[in-house]
Amino acid sequence: MSRLIDADILIKDISKRPYIDNGLREIFETIIDEQPTAFDMEKVVEQLEVLHDLVNDNQKLAVSQSIDIVKKGGVE
């Protein structure tokens, strides 16, 4: 199972660790920042909004709810 993490929170967490020296911390941050985005919420929402405009009235509610779910990101 794959999982998504918040890179900014990870970088902050690394920065709080006193046993990681500055050189190693910079290396970690660079490696993390260079990673591709696994999931781009904005692009997914854009695609769902296009779909919303193409479906019939009965399906619009389901697509709208899908957009809300994506925007929340599974986090309450």
All heavy atoms as a GROMACS GRO file, in nm:
protein
  606
    1MET      N    1   0.084  -0.117   0.000
    1MET     CA    2   0.000   0.000   0.000
    1MET      C    3   0.090   0.124   0.000
    1MET      O    4   0.184   0.135   0.075
    1MET     CB    5  -0.088  -0.002   0.125
    1MET     CG    6  -0.174   0.120   0.140
    1MET     SD    7  -0.302   0.090   0.261
    1MET     CE    8  -0.260   0.206   0.385
    2SER      N    9   0.057   0.217  -0.088
    2SER     CA   10   0.134   0.341  -0.090
    2SER      C   11   0.068   0.443   0.002
    2SER      O   12  -0.048   0.431   0.036
    2SER     CB   13   0.142   0.395  -0.232
    2SER     OG   14   0.014   0.430  -0.278
    3ARG      N   15   0.146   0.540   0.041
    3ARG     CA   16   0.091   0.643   0.127
    3ARG      C   17   0.154   0.776   0.089
    3ARG      O   18   0.265   0.782   0.038
    3ARG     CB   19   0.113   0.613   0.274
    3ARG     CG   20   0.258   0.605   0.313
    3ARG     CD   21   0.274   0.554   0.454
    3ARG     NE   22   0.415   0.555   0.488
    3ARG     CZ   23   0.463   0.603   0.600
    3ARG    NH1   24   0.383   0.653   0.689
    3ARG    NH2   25   0.592   0.600   0.623
    4LEU      N   26   0.081   0.880   0.114
    4LEU     CA   27   0.130   1.014   0.088
    4LEU      C   28   0.168   1.078   0.221
    4LEU      O   29   0.100   1.060   0.321
    4LEU     CB   30   0.020   1.097   0.021
    4LEU     CG   31  -0.035   1.040  -0.109
    4LEU    CD1   32  -0.152   1.126  -0.159
    4LEU    CD2   33   0.072   1.033  -0.215
    5ILE      N   34   0.276   1.151   0.219
    5ILE     CA   35   0.318   1.222   0.340
    5ILE      C   36   0.329   1.370   0.307
    5ILE      O   37   0.340   1.409   0.190
    5ILE     CB   38   0.452   1.170   0.395
    5ILE    CG1   39   0.563   1.189   0.291
    5ILE    CG2   40   0.440   1.024   0.436
    5ILE    CD1   41   0.701   1.166   0.346
    6ASP      N   42   0.330   1.453   0.407
    6ASP     CA   43   0.348   1.596   0.390
    6ASP      C   44   0.497   1.626   0.399
    6ASP      O   45   0.557   1.616   0.506
    6ASP     CB   46   0.269   1.670   0.498
    6ASP     CG   47   0.266   1.820   0.474
    6ASP    OD1   48   0.372   1.876   0.436
    6ASP    OD2   49   0.160   1.880   0.495
    7ALA      N   50   0.557   1.661   0.287
    7ALA     CA   51   0.701   1.684   0.282
    7ALA      C   52   0.743   1.799   0.373
    7ALA      O   53   0.849   1.793   0.436
    7ALA     CB   54   0.745   1.711   0.138
    8ASP      N   55   0.662   1.903   0.382
    8ASP     CA   56   0.696   2.017   0.467
    8ASP      C   57   0.702   1.977   0.614
    8ASP      O   58   0.790   2.020   0.689
    8ASP     CB   59   0.595   2.130   0.447
    8ASP     CG   60   0.602   2.190   0.307
    8ASP    OD1   61   0.712   2.190   0.248
    8ASP    OD2   62   0.498   2.236   0.257
    9ILE      N   63   0.607   1.894   0.656
    9ILE     CA   64   0.608   1.848   0.795
    9ILE      C   65   0.729   1.758   0.821
    9ILE      O   66   0.792   1.766   0.927
    9ILE     CB   67   0.476   1.775   0.829
    9ILE    CG1   68   0.360   1.876   0.830
    9ILE    CG2   69   0.486   1.703   0.964
    9ILE    CD1   70   0.223   1.814   0.848
   10LEU      N   71   0.764   1.674   0.724
   10LEU     CA   72   0.881   1.588   0.738
   10LEU      C   73   1.008   1.672   0.753
   10LEU      O   74   1.092   1.645   0.840
   10LEU     CB   75   0.893   1.494   0.619
   10LEU     CG   76   1.014   1.401   0.617
   10LEU    CD1   77   1.019   1.313   0.742
   10LEU    CD2   78   1.014   1.316   0.491
   11ILE      N   79   1.020   1.776   0.672
   11ILE     CA   80   1.138   1.862   0.680
   11ILE      C   81   1.144   1.932   0.816
   11ILE      O   82   1.251   1.941   0.879
   11ILE     CB   83   1.140   1.964   0.563
   11ILE    CG1   84   1.170   1.890   0.432
   11ILE    CG2   85   1.241   2.075   0.588
   11ILE    CD1   86   1.153   1.974   0.308
   12LYS      N   87   1.030   1.980   0.864
   12LYS     CA   88   1.027   2.043   0.997
   12LYS      C   89   1.066   1.943   1.105
   12LYS      O   90   1.138   1.977   1.200
   12LYS     CB   91   0.887   2.099   1.026
   12LYS     CG   92   0.857   2.226   0.952
   12LYS     CD   93   0.716   2.274   0.983
   12LYS     CE   94   0.679   2.393   0.896
   12LYS     NZ   95   0.539   2.434   0.917
   13ASP      N   96   1.019   1.819   1.092
   13ASP     CA   97   1.052   1.716   1.189
   13ASP      C   98   1.202   1.688   1.190
   13ASP      O   99   1.262   1.674   1.297
   13ASP     CB  100   0.972   1.589   1.160
   13ASP     CG  101   0.994   1.482   1.264
   13ASP    OD1  102   0.974   1.511   1.384
   13ASP    OD2  103   1.032   1.370   1.227
   14ILE      N  104   1.261   1.680   1.074
   14ILE     CA  105   1.406   1.656   1.064
   14ILE      C  106   1.481   1.772   1.130
   14ILE      O  107   1.580   1.751   1.201
   14ILE     CB  108   1.448   1.638   0.917
   14ILE    CG1  109   1.395   1.504   0.864
   14ILE    CG2  110   1.599   1.647   0.901
   14ILE    CD1  111   1.411   1.486   0.714
   15SER      N  112   1.432   1.894   1.108
   15SER     CA  113   1.499   2.012   1.165
   15SER      C  114   1.496   2.014   1.317
   15SER      O  115   1.582   2.074   1.381
   15SER     CB  116   1.432   2.140   1.112
   15SER     OG  117   1.451   2.148   0.973
   16LYS      N  118   1.398   1.950   1.378
   16LYS     CA  119   1.385   1.947   1.524
   16LYS      C  120   1.478   1.846   1.590
   16LYS      O  121   1.495   1.848   1.711
   16LYS     CB  122   1.242   1.911   1.563
   16LYS     CG  123   1.140   2.016   1.528
   16LYS     CD  124   1.001   1.966   1.566
   16LYS     CE  125   0.893   2.060   1.520
   16LYS     NZ  126   0.759   2.006   1.549
   17ARG      N  127   1.537   1.759   1.512
   17ARG     CA  128   1.620   1.651   1.568
   17ARG      C  129   1.763   1.702   1.592
   17ARG      O  130   1.839   1.723   1.498
   17ARG     CB  131   1.621   1.532   1.476
   17ARG     CG  132   1.481   1.494   1.428
   17ARG     CD  133   1.441   1.366   1.474
   17ARG     NE  134   1.301   1.341   1.434
   17ARG     CZ  135   1.235   1.238   1.473
   17ARG    NH1  136   1.293   1.151   1.551
   17ARG    NH2  137   1.111   1.219   1.435
   18PRO      N  138   1.801   1.718   1.718
   18PRO     CA  139   1.934   1.775   1.748
   18PRO      C  140   2.050   1.685   1.708
   18PRO      O  141   2.162   1.733   1.690
   18PRO     CB  142   1.930   1.796   1.900
   18PRO     CG  143   1.827   1.701   1.950
   18PRO     CD  144   1.726   1.687   1.839
   19TYR      N  145   2.026   1.557   1.693
   19TYR     CA  146   2.134   1.465   1.658
   19TYR      C  147   2.164   1.461   1.509
   19TYR      O  148   2.257   1.394   1.466
   19TYR     CB  149   2.103   1.324   1.710
   19TYR     CG  150   1.967   1.271   1.668
   19TYR    CD1  151   1.949   1.209   1.547
   19TYR    CD2  152   1.858   1.287   1.752
   19TYR    CE1  153   1.823   1.162   1.509
   19TYR    CE2  154   1.733   1.240   1.717
   19TYR     CZ  155   1.717   1.178   1.594
   19TYR     OH  156   1.592   1.131   1.557
   20ILE      N  157   2.086   1.534   1.428
   20ILE     CA  158   2.114   1.542   1.284
   20ILE      C  159   2.185   1.675   1.261
   20ILE      O  160   2.128   1.782   1.282
   20ILE     CB  161   1.984   1.535   1.202
   20ILE    CG1  162   1.912   1.402   1.226
   20ILE    CG2  163   2.014   1.553   1.054
   20ILE    CD1  164   1.778   1.389   1.156
   21ASP      N  165   2.311   1.668   1.215
   21ASP     CA  166   2.386   1.792   1.196
   21ASP      C  167   2.335   1.868   1.073
   21ASP      O  168   2.261   1.815   0.991
   21ASP     CB  169   2.537   1.766   1.188
   21ASP     CG  170   2.578   1.686   1.065
   21ASP    OD1  171   2.519   1.705   0.956
   21ASP    OD2  172   2.670   1.605   1.076
   22ASN      N  173   2.376   1.993   1.062
   22ASN     CA  174   2.325   2.082   0.957
   22ASN      C  175   2.353   2.030   0.817
   22ASN      O  176   2.269   2.043   0.728
   22ASN     CB  177   2.382   2.223   0.974
   22ASN     CG  178   2.319   2.295   1.091
   22ASN    OD1  179   2.208   2.262   1.134
   22ASN    ND2  180   2.389   2.395   1.143
   23GLY      N  181   2.471   1.974   0.796
   23GLY     CA  182   2.505   1.922   0.663
   23GLY      C  183   2.413   1.810   0.621
   23GLY      O  184   2.361   1.808   0.508
   24LEU      N  185   2.391   1.716   0.711
   24LEU     CA  186   2.302   1.604   0.682
   24LEU      C  187   2.158   1.651   0.667
   24LEU      O  188   2.085   1.606   0.580
   24LEU     CB  189   2.313   1.498   0.792
   24LEU     CG  190   2.241   1.366   0.769
   24LEU    CD1  191   2.285   1.301   0.638
   24LEU    CD2  192   2.265   1.272   0.886
   25ARG      N  193   2.118   1.748   0.748
   25ARG     CA  194   1.983   1.804   0.742
   25ARG      C  195   1.959   1.866   0.604
   25ARG      O  196   1.855   1.846   0.541
   25ARG     CB  197   1.965   1.909   0.851
   25ARG     CG  198   1.828   1.969   0.858
   25ARG     CD  199   1.812   2.064   0.976
   25ARG     NE  200   1.826   1.990   1.102
   25ARG     CZ  201   1.920   2.011   1.193
   25ARG    NH1  202   2.009   2.106   1.176
   25ARG    NH2  203   1.924   1.940   1.304
   26GLU      N  204   2.057   1.941   0.552
   26GLU     CA  205   2.045   2.002   0.420
   26GLU      C  206   2.035   1.896   0.311
   26GLU      O  207   1.959   1.912   0.215
   26GLU     CB  208   2.162   2.096   0.394
   26GLU     CG  209   2.155   2.223   0.477
   26GLU     CD  210   2.277   2.312   0.456
   26GLU    OE1  211   2.352   2.292   0.359
   26GLU    OE2  212   2.296   2.402   0.539
   27ILE      N  213   2.110   1.787   0.326
   27ILE     CA  214   2.103   1.678   0.228
   27ILE      C  215   1.963   1.617   0.229
   27ILE      O  216   1.903   1.595   0.123
   27ILE     CB  217   2.212   1.572   0.257
   27ILE    CG1  218   2.350   1.629   0.230
   27ILE    CG2  219   2.187   1.445   0.175
   27ILE    CD1  220   2.464   1.543   0.279
   28PHE      N  221   1.911   1.588   0.348
   28PHE     CA  222   1.775   1.531   0.358
   28PHE      C  223   1.672   1.624   0.294
   28PHE      O  224   1.585   1.581   0.218
   28PHE     CB  225   1.736   1.506   0.504
   28PHE     CG  226   1.801   1.386   0.567
   28PHE    CD1  227   1.820   1.383   0.704
   28PHE    CD2  228   1.840   1.277   0.492
   28PHE    CE1  229   1.879   1.273   0.765
   28PHE    CE2  230   1.899   1.167   0.553
   28PHE     CZ  231   1.918   1.164   0.689
   29GLU      N  232   1.680   1.753   0.325
   29GLU     CA  233   1.584   1.849   0.272
   29GLU      C  234   1.590   1.855   0.119
   29GLU      O  235   1.488   1.861   0.052
   29GLU     CB  236   1.606   1.987   0.333
   29GLU     CG  237   1.567   1.992   0.479
   29GLU     CD  238   1.596   2.127   0.544
   29GLU    OE1  239   1.625   2.226   0.471
   29GLU    OE2  240   1.587   2.135   0.668
   30THR      N  241   1.711   1.852   0.065
   30THR     CA  242   1.728   1.855  -0.080
   30THR      C  243   1.667   1.730  -0.143
   30THR      O  244   1.594   1.739  -0.243
   30THR     CB  245   1.877   1.864  -0.118
   30THR    OG1  246   1.930   1.985  -0.062
   30THR    CG2  247   1.896   1.865  -0.268
   31ILE      N  248   1.695   1.616  -0.086
   31ILE     CA  249   1.640   1.490  -0.139
   31ILE      C  250   1.488   1.492  -0.135
   31ILE      O  251   1.421   1.456  -0.232
   31ILE     CB  252   1.694   1.368  -0.061
   31ILE    CG1  253   1.844   1.350  -0.088
   31ILE    CG2  254   1.616   1.241  -0.096
   31ILE    CD1  255   1.912   1.250   0.003
   32ILE      N  256   1.431   1.539  -0.024
   32ILE     CA  257   1.286   1.544  -0.011
   32ILE      C  258   1.226   1.642  -0.112
   32ILE      O  259   1.128   1.611  -0.180
   32ILE     CB  260   1.246   1.582   0.134
   32ILE    CG1  261   1.285   1.470   0.229
   32ILE    CG2  262   1.096   1.613   0.144
   32ILE    CD1  263   1.282   1.509   0.376
   33ASP      N  264   1.285   1.760  -0.123
   33ASP     CA  265   1.234   1.862  -0.215
   33ASP      C  266   1.241   1.818  -0.362
   33ASP      O  267   1.159   1.862  -0.443
   33ASP     CB  268   1.309   1.993  -0.197
   33ASP     CG  269   1.269   2.068  -0.072
   33ASP    OD1  270   1.156   2.045  -0.023
   33ASP    OD2  271   1.349   2.150  -0.024
   34GLU      N  272   1.337   1.732  -0.395
   34GLU     CA  273   1.354   1.689  -0.534
   34GLU      C  274   1.256   1.578  -0.575
   34GLU      O  275   1.247   1.544  -0.692
   34GLU     CB  276   1.497   1.642  -0.557
   34GLU     CG  277   1.598   1.756  -0.555
   34GLU     CD  278   1.741   1.709  -0.569
   34GLU    OE1  279   1.766   1.586  -0.560
   34GLU    OE2  280   1.828   1.795  -0.589
   35GLN      N  281   1.182   1.524  -0.480
   35GLN     CA  282   1.090   1.415  -0.511
   35GLN      C  283   0.970   1.468  -0.588
   35GLN      O  284   0.919   1.575  -0.560
   35GLN     CB  285   1.043   1.345  -0.383
   35GLN     CG  286   1.155   1.281  -0.305
   35GLN     CD  287   1.241   1.189  -0.390
   35GLN    OE1  288   1.190   1.095  -0.450
   35GLN    NE2  289   1.369   1.218  -0.399
   36PRO      N  290   0.924   1.389  -0.686
   36PRO     CA  291   0.806   1.433  -0.763
   36PRO      C  292   0.681   1.427  -0.676
   36PRO      O  293   0.674   1.353  -0.578
   36PRO     CB  294   0.798   1.331  -0.877
   36PRO     CG  295   0.866   1.209  -0.823
   36PRO     CD  296   0.973   1.260  -0.730
   37THR      N  297   0.584   1.508  -0.713
   37THR     CA  298   0.456   1.507  -0.644
   37THR      C  299   0.382   1.380  -0.681
   37THR      O  300   0.361   1.351  -0.798
   37THR     CB  301   0.373   1.630  -0.682
   37THR    OG1  302   0.448   1.746  -0.648
   37THR    CG2  303   0.239   1.632  -0.613
   38ALA      N  304   0.343   1.304  -0.580
   38ALA     CA  305   0.273   1.178  -0.604
   38ALA      C  306   0.125   1.200  -0.633
   38ALA      O  307   0.061   1.121  -0.701
   38ALA     CB  308   0.288   1.085  -0.483
   39PHE      N  309   0.072   1.311  -0.583
   39PHE     CA  310  -0.070   1.339  -0.597
   39PHE      C  311  -0.088   1.489  -0.597
   39PHE      O  312  -0.048   1.556  -0.503
   39PHE     CB  313  -0.147   1.276  -0.480
   39PHE     CG  314  -0.295   1.306  -0.481
   39PHE    CD1  315  -0.381   1.233  -0.559
   39PHE    CD2  316  -0.346   1.408  -0.403
   39PHE    CE1  317  -0.517   1.259  -0.560
   39PHE    CE2  318  -0.482   1.435  -0.403
   39PHE     CZ  319  -0.567   1.361  -0.483
   40ASP      N  320  -0.145   1.542  -0.703
   40ASP     CA  321  -0.166   1.686  -0.713
   40ASP      C  322  -0.315   1.712  -0.701
   40ASP      O  323  -0.391   1.693  -0.796
   40ASP     CB  324  -0.112   1.738  -0.845
   40ASP     CG  325  -0.114   1.889  -0.854
   40ASP    OD1  326  -0.202   1.952  -0.792
   40ASP    OD2  327  -0.028   1.945  -0.924
   41MET      N  328  -0.356   1.754  -0.582
   41MET     CA  329  -0.499   1.774  -0.554
   41MET      C  330  -0.561   1.873  -0.651
   41MET      O  331  -0.672   1.853  -0.699
   41MET     CB  332  -0.520   1.822  -0.411
   41MET     CG  333  -0.667   1.841  -0.379
   41MET     SD  334  -0.699   1.915  -0.220
   41MET     CE  335  -0.634   2.078  -0.242
   42GLU      N  336  -0.490   1.980  -0.681
   42GLU     CA  337  -0.546   2.082  -0.771
   42GLU      C  338  -0.577   2.024  -0.909
   42GLU      O  339  -0.681   2.053  -0.967
   42GLU     CB  340  -0.450   2.200  -0.783
   42GLU     CG  341  -0.428   2.275  -0.652
   42GLU     CD  342  -0.556   2.336  -0.597
   42GLU    OE1  343  -0.641   2.383  -0.675
   42GLU    OE2  344  -0.572   2.334  -0.474
   43LYS      N  345  -0.488   1.940  -0.961
   43LYS     CA  346  -0.511   1.880  -1.093
   43LYS      C  347  -0.629   1.784  -1.089
   43LYS      O  348  -0.708   1.778  -1.183
   43LYS     CB  349  -0.385   1.810  -1.142
   43LYS     CG  350  -0.277   1.906  -1.184
   43LYS     CD  351  -0.156   1.833  -1.239
   43LYS     CE  352  -0.048   1.932  -1.280
   43LYS     NZ  353   0.070   1.865  -1.332
   44VAL      N  354  -0.640   1.708  -0.982
   44VAL     CA  355  -0.753   1.615  -0.969
   44VAL      C  356  -0.884   1.692  -0.962
   44VAL      O  357  -0.981   1.658  -1.030
   44VAL     CB  358  -0.735   1.523  -0.846
   44VAL    CG1  359  -0.859   1.438  -0.823
   44VAL    CG2  360  -0.612   1.435  -0.864
   45VAL      N  361  -0.887   1.797  -0.882
   45VAL     CA  362  -1.008   1.879  -0.870
   45VAL      C  363  -1.044   1.941  -1.005
   45VAL      O  364  -1.161   1.943  -1.045
   45VAL     CB  365  -0.993   1.986  -0.760
   45VAL    CG1  366  -1.107   2.086  -0.763
   45VAL    CG2  367  -0.986   1.919  -0.623
   46GLU      N  368  -0.944   1.991  -1.076
   46GLU     CA  369  -0.971   2.048  -1.209
   46GLU      C  370  -1.035   1.945  -1.301
   46GLU      O  371  -1.132   1.976  -1.372
   46GLU     CB  372  -0.840   2.097  -1.272
   46GLU     CG  373  -0.788   2.226  -1.215
   46GLU     CD  374  -0.653   2.264  -1.274
   46GLU    OE1  375  -0.616   2.212  -1.382
   46GLU    OE2  376  -0.584   2.347  -1.212
   47GLN      N  377  -0.984   1.823  -1.301
   47GLN     CA  378  -1.040   1.718  -1.386
   47GLN      C  379  -1.182   1.683  -1.344
   47GLN      O  380  -1.269   1.660  -1.430
   47GLN     CB  381  -0.951   1.595  -1.384
   47GLN     CG  382  -0.817   1.618  -1.451
   47GLN     CD  383  -0.724   1.498  -1.437
   47GLN    OE1  384  -0.763   1.392  -1.394
   47GLN    NE2  385  -0.599   1.518  -1.476
   48LEU      N  386  -1.206   1.679  -1.215
   48LEU     CA  387  -1.342   1.650  -1.167
   48LEU      C  388  -1.439   1.763  -1.201
   48LEU      O  389  -1.556   1.738  -1.233
   48LEU     CB  390  -1.341   1.624  -1.015
   48LEU     CG  391  -1.282   1.491  -0.972
   48LEU    CD1  392  -1.264   1.488  -0.820
   48LEU    CD2  393  -1.369   1.376  -1.017
   49GLU      N  394  -1.391   1.886  -1.196
   49GLU     CA  395  -1.477   1.998  -1.234
   49GLU      C  396  -1.514   1.994  -1.382
   49GLU      O  397  -1.627   2.026  -1.420
   49GLU     CB  398  -1.411   2.131  -1.197
   49GLU     CG  399  -1.411   2.155  -1.046
   49GLU     CD  400  -1.329   2.274  -1.002
   49GLU    OE1  401  -1.243   2.321  -1.080
   49GLU    OE2  402  -1.350   2.320  -0.888
   50VAL      N  403  -1.421   1.953  -1.467
   50VAL     CA  404  -1.451   1.935  -1.609
   50VAL      C  405  -1.556   1.824  -1.625
   50VAL      O  406  -1.654   1.840  -1.698
   50VAL     CB  407  -1.324   1.902  -1.690
   50VAL    CG1  408  -1.358   1.855  -1.830
   50VAL    CG2  409  -1.230   2.022  -1.694
   51LEU      N  410  -1.537   1.715  -1.554
   51LEU     CA  411  -1.633   1.605  -1.558
   51LEU      C  412  -1.770   1.652  -1.510
   51LEU      O  413  -1.872   1.618  -1.570
   51LEU     CB  414  -1.583   1.489  -1.471
   51LEU     CG  415  -1.675   1.368  -1.460
   51LEU    CD1  416  -1.694   1.302  -1.596
   51LEU    CD2  417  -1.621   1.269  -1.360
   52HIS      N  418  -1.772   1.733  -1.405
   52HIS     CA  419  -1.897   1.785  -1.349
   52HIS      C  420  -1.978   1.858  -1.457
   52HIS      O  421  -2.100   1.847  -1.464
   52HIS     CB  422  -1.867   1.878  -1.232
   52HIS     CG  423  -1.988   1.931  -1.164
   52HIS    ND1  424  -2.046   2.050  -1.201
   52HIS    CD2  425  -2.062   1.883  -1.061
   52HIS    CE1  426  -2.151   2.072  -1.124
   52HIS    NE2  427  -2.162   1.973  -1.038
   53ASP      N  428  -1.909   1.932  -1.543
   53ASP     CA  429  -1.977   2.008  -1.648
   53ASP      C  430  -2.028   1.918  -1.761
   53ASP      O  431  -2.115   1.960  -1.838
   53ASP     CB  432  -1.883   2.114  -1.706
   53ASP     CG  433  -1.848   2.221  -1.605
   53ASP    OD1  434  -1.923   2.238  -1.507
   53ASP    OD2  435  -1.743   2.287  -1.622
   54LEU      N  436  -1.979   1.796  -1.769
   54LEU     CA  437  -2.016   1.707  -1.879
   54LEU      C  438  -2.127   1.608  -1.844
   54LEU      O  439  -2.190   1.553  -1.934
   54LEU     CB  440  -1.893   1.627  -1.926
   54LEU     CG  441  -1.776   1.709  -1.981
   54LEU    CD1  442  -1.657   1.616  -2.010
   54LEU    CD2  443  -1.817   1.785  -2.106
   55VAL      N  444  -2.150   1.585  -1.717
   55VAL     CA  445  -2.246   1.481  -1.677
   55VAL      C  446  -2.387   1.538  -1.662
   55VAL      O  447  -2.407   1.660  -1.656
   55VAL     CB  448  -2.203   1.413  -1.545
   55VAL    CG1  449  -2.071   1.342  -1.562
   55VAL    CG2  450  -2.198   1.512  -1.430
   56ASN      N  451  -2.484   1.448  -1.654
   56ASN     CA  452  -2.622   1.492  -1.638
   56ASN      C  453  -2.649   1.534  -1.494
   56ASN      O  454  -2.567   1.514  -1.405
   56ASN     CB  455  -2.720   1.384  -1.686
   56ASN     CG  456  -2.716   1.258  -1.601
   56ASN    OD1  457  -2.709   1.265  -1.479
   56ASN    ND2  458  -2.720   1.142  -1.665
   57ASP      N  459  -2.766   1.592  -1.473
   57ASP     CA  460  -2.800   1.645  -1.340
   57ASP      C  461  -2.794   1.540  -1.230
   57ASP      O  462  -2.757   1.570  -1.117
   57ASP     CB  463  -2.939   1.711  -1.343
   57ASP     CG  464  -2.937   1.842  -1.420
   57ASP    OD1  465  -2.828   1.901  -1.435
   57ASP    OD2  466  -3.045   1.886  -1.465
   58ASN      N  467  -2.833   1.416  -1.261
   58ASN     CA  468  -2.831   1.310  -1.160
   58ASN      C  469  -2.690   1.277  -1.114
   58ASN      O  470  -2.668   1.236  -1.001
   58ASN     CB  471  -2.898   1.183  -1.214
   58ASN     CG  472  -3.046   1.202  -1.236
   58ASN    OD1  473  -3.111   1.284  -1.172
   58ASN    ND2  474  -3.102   1.126  -1.328
   59GLN      N  475  -2.593   1.295  -1.202
   59GLN     CA  476  -2.455   1.260  -1.170
   59GLN      C  477  -2.377   1.377  -1.108
   59GLN      O  478  -2.274   1.357  -1.046
   59GLN     CB  479  -2.383   1.212  -1.296
   59GLN     CG  480  -2.445   1.086  -1.353
   59GLN     CD  481  -2.397   1.058  -1.494
   59GLN    OE1  482  -2.375   1.149  -1.572
   59GLN    NE2  483  -2.381   0.929  -1.527
   60LYS      N  484  -2.427   1.497  -1.125
   60LYS     CA  485  -2.357   1.616  -1.075
   60LYS      C  486  -2.335   1.611  -0.924
   60LYS      O  487  -2.230   1.651  -0.874
   60LYS     CB  488  -2.431   1.744  -1.114
   60LYS     CG  489  -2.416   1.780  -1.261
   60LYS     CD  490  -2.474   1.916  -1.290
   60LYS     CE  491  -2.474   1.948  -1.438
   60LYS     NZ  492  -2.344   1.955  -1.500
   61LEU      N  493  -2.434   1.563  -0.850
   61LEU     CA  494  -2.419   1.555  -0.705
   61LEU      C  495  -2.304   1.462  -0.667
   61LEU      O  496  -2.222   1.495  -0.580
   61LEU     CB  497  -2.549   1.508  -0.639
   61LEU     CG  498  -2.544   1.492  -0.487
   61LEU    CD1  499  -2.510   1.625  -0.420
   61LEU    CD2  500  -2.676   1.438  -0.435
   62ALA      N  501  -2.296   1.348  -0.732
   62ALA     CA  502  -2.188   1.252  -0.702
   62ALA      C  503  -2.052   1.313  -0.733
   62ALA      O  504  -1.956   1.297  -0.656
   62ALA     CB  505  -2.208   1.124  -0.781
   63VAL      N  506  -2.042   1.384  -0.844
   63VAL     CA  507  -1.914   1.446  -0.879
   63VAL      C  508  -1.881   1.557  -0.780
   63VAL      O  509  -1.766   1.571  -0.736
   63VAL     CB  510  -1.915   1.498  -1.025
   63VAL    CG1  511  -1.786   1.571  -1.057
   63VAL    CG2  512  -1.936   1.383  -1.123
   64SER      N  513  -1.981   1.636  -0.740
   64SER     CA  514  -1.958   1.742  -0.641
   64SER      C  515  -1.910   1.683  -0.509
   64SER      O  516  -1.818   1.737  -0.446
   64SER     CB  517  -2.086   1.822  -0.617
   64SER     OG  518  -2.121   1.894  -0.732
   65GLN      N  519  -1.970   1.574  -0.467
   65GLN     CA  520  -1.927   1.508  -0.344
   65GLN      C  521  -1.785   1.454  -0.358
   65GLN      O  522  -1.706   1.459  -0.263
   65GLN     CB  523  -2.025   1.398  -0.305
   65GLN     CG  524  -2.158   1.452  -0.258
   65GLN     CD  525  -2.261   1.343  -0.235
   65GLN    OE1  526  -2.255   1.234  -0.292
   65GLN    NE2  527  -2.359   1.372  -0.150
   66SER      N  528  -1.752   1.405  -0.475
   66SER     CA  529  -1.617   1.355  -0.500
   66SER      C  530  -1.515   1.468  -0.488
   66SER      O  531  -1.407   1.450  -0.431
   66SER     CB  532  -1.607   1.291  -0.638
   66SER     OG  533  -1.693   1.181  -0.649
   67ILE      N  534  -1.550   1.584  -0.540
   67ILE     CA  535  -1.462   1.700  -0.530
   67ILE      C  536  -1.440   1.736  -0.383
   67ILE      O  537  -1.326   1.761  -0.340
   67ILE     CB  538  -1.519   1.820  -0.608
   67ILE    CG1  539  -1.513   1.791  -0.759
   67ILE    CG2  540  -1.444   1.948  -0.575
   67ILE    CD1  541  -1.589   1.892  -0.846
   68ASP      N  542  -1.546   1.736  -0.305
   68ASP     CA  543  -1.534   1.766  -0.162
   68ASP      C  544  -1.444   1.665  -0.090
   68ASP      O  545  -1.361   1.703  -0.007
   68ASP     CB  546  -1.671   1.769  -0.094
   68ASP     CG  547  -1.754   1.889  -0.136
   68ASP    OD1  548  -1.697   1.988  -0.187
   68ASP    OD2  549  -1.878   1.882  -0.121
   69ILE      N  550  -1.458   1.538  -0.124
   69ILE     CA  551  -1.376   1.433  -0.062
   69ILE      C  552  -1.228   1.455  -0.096
   69ILE      O  553  -1.141   1.448  -0.008
   69ILE     CB  554  -1.422   1.292  -0.108
   69ILE    CG1  555  -1.558   1.262  -0.048
   69ILE    CG2  556  -1.318   1.186  -0.071
   69ILE    CD1  557  -1.626   1.138  -0.109
   70VAL      N  558  -1.199   1.484  -0.222
   70VAL     CA  559  -1.061   1.507  -0.263
   70VAL      C  560  -1.003   1.629  -0.191
   70VAL      O  561  -0.889   1.626  -0.143
   70VAL     CB  562  -1.050   1.522  -0.417
   70VAL    CG1  563  -0.912   1.569  -0.458
   70VAL    CG2  564  -1.086   1.391  -0.486
   71LYS      N  565  -1.080   1.736  -0.182
   71LYS     CA  566  -1.031   1.857  -0.116
   71LYS      C  567  -1.001   1.833   0.031
   71LYS      O  568  -0.905   1.890   0.086
   71LYS     CB  569  -1.132   1.971  -0.130
   71LYS     CG  570  -1.134   2.030  -0.270
   71LYS     CD  571  -1.233   2.144  -0.277
   71LYS     CE  572  -1.232   2.210  -0.413
   71LYS     NZ  573  -1.330   2.321  -0.422
   72LYS      N  574  -1.079   1.748   0.096
   72LYS     CA  575  -1.054   1.717   0.237
   72LYS      C  576  -0.934   1.625   0.251
   72LYS      O  577  -0.872   1.617   0.358
   72LYS     CB  578  -1.177   1.650   0.300
   72LYS     CG  579  -1.291   1.747   0.321
   72LYS     CD  580  -1.409   1.676   0.382
   72LYS     CE  581  -1.528   1.770   0.395
   72LYS     NZ  582  -1.647   1.700   0.445
   73GLY      N  583  -0.902   1.551   0.148
   73GLY     CA  584  -0.784   1.465   0.150
   73GLY      C  585  -0.792   1.350   0.246
   73GLY      O  586  -0.691   1.296   0.289
   74GLY      N  587  -0.913   1.312   0.287
   74GLY     CA  588  -0.928   1.203   0.380
   74GLY      C  589  -0.899   1.243   0.524
   74GLY      O  590  -0.899   1.162   0.613
   75VAL      N  591  -0.872   1.373   0.545
   75VAL     CA  592  -0.842   1.422   0.679
   75VAL      C  593  -0.961   1.503   0.727
   75VAL      O  594  -1.006   1.594   0.661
   75VAL     CB  595  -0.715   1.510   0.677
   75VAL    CG1  596  -0.686   1.564   0.815
   75VAL    CG2  597  -0.598   1.433   0.621
   76GLU      N  598  -1.010   1.467   0.844
   76GLU     CA  599  -1.125   1.540   0.899
   76GLU      C  600  -1.079   1.658   0.979
   76GLU      O  601  -0.983   1.661   1.044
   76GLU     CB  602  -1.210   1.446   0.986
   76GLU     CG  603  -1.272   1.334   0.906
   76GLU     CD  604  -1.379   1.380   0.807
   76GLU    OE1  605  -1.450   1.475   0.838
   76GLU    OE2  606  -1.388   1.320   0.701
   0.00000   0.00000   0.00000
